[in-house]
Amino acid sequence: MMFRSIVVSLSLFATAEAWVTPTTSAATHSHAALASFESSSKPSSPTTTRTTSLSMADDNFDETRGGTYSIADQVKRFETAKKENNQRYLDIASVYNGGELSGKRILVTGGNRGLGLEITKEAVSNGATVLVLCRSSNDELEELVGKWNVYSGVDVTDTEAVEKALKKIKNDGGALDYVINNAGYFYEKKETILDNTLNFDEQLKQIDICGLGPLRVNAAAVHAGALSEGAKLVIVTSQAGSCEWRFTQNKDEGGDYGHHMSRAACNMAAVLSSEELKKKGYSVILLHPGFNRTEMTAKYKEIWDKEGAVDPSVGAKRVLYEAMKSSMETTGQFLNCEDGLRIPW
Ligand SMILES: NC(=O)c1ccc[n+]([C@@H]2O[C@H](COP(=O)([O-])OP(=O)(O)OC[C@H]3O[C@@H](n4cnc5c(N)ncnc54)[C@H](OP(=O)(O)O)[C@@H]3O)[C@@H](O)[C@H]2O)c1
């Protein structure tokens, strides 16, 4: 296949609102984004842009890489699924069978609310024993999994607390078949350079929670001997961690530095640990859970319908579906739970 250099214009002075995971602007500009990949070197504003080169298989350039990768533009992705009547995407229940979770021992971080709580409910309803690592517990959770299975007061940024909790989990029976790293944080305000809204403390906090958090938990689980043979280490990350997709989803706007950097760091830690832990027989998988209607995305409420946001109970099935499928063959992969396809780095 012929490769040539494509020049992509990146505006340094874009002002329009950008958004992260599913972007309104990404959505709006996605075709423009593709056009800019395809049509080479016309800068959108000659006085305010710089250019950079990307090497791509442009002659047949297809964002989906022939269907083997998911689509960066979230609106287009959702529209394509509807056009193709893709049941895997539109109705996860049509392919999902949670039976395999029966009798499994699953640790879920941030299982007290949002997607984590739904993952917990779904796994329990299929006969799994779910242990929850969280900062604060609640009655609903304790009724669901049993008070003794809630390890509360544990912040994933606190190495000592995480290690202590995993040792306790080991002493309480250990033998975790799955560790689902779901706890995450997305700073509410939009960060940009040009509006002078960068918040470095928040950036470090997000990197600590979303980047280091899963590494801390997984490492503590390994060291404590809390894993069963062939355990699956699952990391709920975000498509926001894909550098390549920033050219579409944050086109001409950038923004949300801390969150996106934290997920890129998360992805790097996962790939490194997938390589390191092969010899132990533990797989590591990175899952973008899709767009879920939770507190985290409430700020994007107005685009929930347009961009295919689902109830977190659906998101939970999507995550568990891919978690169950993960194996030593797929270790280190970064997948979109909406369609099961890979996301480029
Ligand atoms: N919703 C989406 O569309 C979407 C898209 C892409 C990725 N994700 C990822 O999916 C995961 C779940 O998201 P969500 O939508 O359910 O978010 P959410 O409703 O905001 O819930 C976040 C969960 O993470 C926990 N958490 C936050 N900081 C923590 C810390 N320092 N230590 C321990 N727990 C902490 C929260 O616990 P507290 O109750 O103690 O705050 C809560 O349980 C996150 O990792 C998120 O980044 C979500």
The ligand as a MOL file (V3000), in Angstrom:
LIG
                    3D

  0  0  0     0  0            999 V3000
M  V30 BEGIN CTAB
M  V30 COUNTS 48 52 0 0 0
M  V30 BEGIN ATOM
M  V30 1 N -19.8310 7.7830 31.3850 0
M  V30 2 C -19.1920 7.7460 30.2130 0
M  V30 3 O -19.7530 8.0180 29.1430 0
M  V30 4 C -17.7420 7.3590 30.1790 0
M  V30 5 C -17.0560 7.4620 28.9630 0
M  V30 6 C -15.7230 7.0760 28.9220 0
M  V30 7 C -15.1170 6.5630 30.0440 0
M  V30 8 N -15.8080 6.4890 31.2220 0 CHG=1
M  V30 9 C -15.1200 5.9470 32.4000 0
M  V30 10 O -15.9750 4.9970 33.0260 0
M  V30 11 C -15.7390 4.9820 34.4430 0
M  V30 12 C -17.0380 5.1560 35.1900 0
M  V30 13 O -17.5790 6.3900 34.8090 0
M  V30 14 P -18.9820 6.9440 35.3400 0
M  V30 15 O -19.6130 7.5890 34.1800 0
M  V30 16 O -19.6920 5.9110 36.1020 0 CHG=-1
M  V30 17 O -18.4550 8.0950 36.3350 0
M  V30 18 P -19.0980 8.6440 37.6690 0
M  V30 19 O -20.5640 8.5000 37.6300 0
M  V30 20 O -18.5170 10.0020 37.8490 0
M  V30 21 O -18.5010 7.6550 38.7910 0
M  V30 22 C -17.1290 7.6900 39.0620 0
M  V30 23 C -16.7790 6.6010 40.0470 0
M  V30 24 O -15.3690 6.6700 40.2710 0
M  V30 25 C -15.1510 6.8120 41.6850 0
M  V30 26 N -13.9500 7.5880 41.9640 0
M  V30 27 C -13.6410 8.8290 41.5130 0
M  V30 28 N -12.4740 9.2220 42.0370 0
M  V30 29 C -12.0510 8.2220 42.8580 0
M  V30 30 C -10.9110 8.0360 43.6580 0
M  V30 31 N -9.9700 8.9770 43.7630 0
M  V30 32 N -10.7850 6.8740 44.3490 0
M  V30 33 C -11.7420 5.9240 44.2670 0
M  V30 34 N -12.8520 6.0530 43.5300 0
M  V30 35 C -12.9870 7.1830 42.8170 0
M  V30 36 C -16.3940 7.5280 42.1780 0
M  V30 37 O -16.4800 7.3650 43.5590 0
M  V30 38 P -17.0950 8.4980 44.5520 0
M  V30 39 O -18.5640 8.1890 44.6580 0
M  V30 40 O -16.3350 8.3040 45.8050 0
M  V30 41 O -16.8330 9.8330 43.9090 0
M  V30 42 C -17.4540 6.8020 41.3840 0
M  V30 43 O -17.7210 5.5500 41.9580 0
M  V30 44 C -14.7300 6.1020 34.7030 0
M  V30 45 O -13.4500 5.5680 34.7820 0
M  V30 46 C -14.8580 6.9820 33.4800 0
M  V30 47 O -13.6900 7.7310 33.2220 0
M  V30 48 C -17.1110 6.8660 31.3170 0
M  V30 END ATOM
M  V30 BEGIN BOND
M  V30 1 1 1 2
M  V30 2 2 2 3
M  V30 3 1 2 4
M  V30 4 1 4 5
M  V30 5 2 4 48
M  V30 6 2 5 6
M  V30 7 1 6 7
M  V30 8 2 7 8
M  V30 9 1 8 9
M  V30 10 1 8 48
M  V30 11 1 9 10
M  V30 12 1 9 46
M  V30 13 1 10 11
M  V30 14 1 11 12
M  V30 15 1 11 44
M  V30 16 1 12 13
M  V30 17 1 13 14
M  V30 18 2 14 15
M  V30 19 1 14 16
M  V30 20 1 14 17
M  V30 21 1 17 18
M  V30 22 2 18 19
M  V30 23 1 18 20
M  V30 24 1 18 21
M  V30 25 1 21 22
M  V30 26 1 22 23
M  V30 27 1 23 24
M  V30 28 1 23 42
M  V30 29 1 24 25
M  V30 30 1 25 26
M  V30 31 1 25 36
M  V30 32 1 26 27
M  V30 33 1 26 35
M  V30 34 2 27 28
M  V30 35 1 28 29
M  V30 36 1 29 30
M  V30 37 2 29 35
M  V30 38 1 30 31
M  V30 39 2 30 32
M  V30 40 1 32 33
M  V30 41 2 33 34
M  V30 42 1 34 35
M  V30 43 1 36 37
M  V30 44 1 36 42
M  V30 45 1 37 38
M  V30 46 2 38 39
M  V30 47 1 38 40
M  V30 48 1 38 41
M  V30 49 1 42 43
M  V30 50 1 44 45
M  V30 51 1 44 46
M  V30 52 1 46 47
M  V30 END BOND
M  V30 END CTAB
M  END
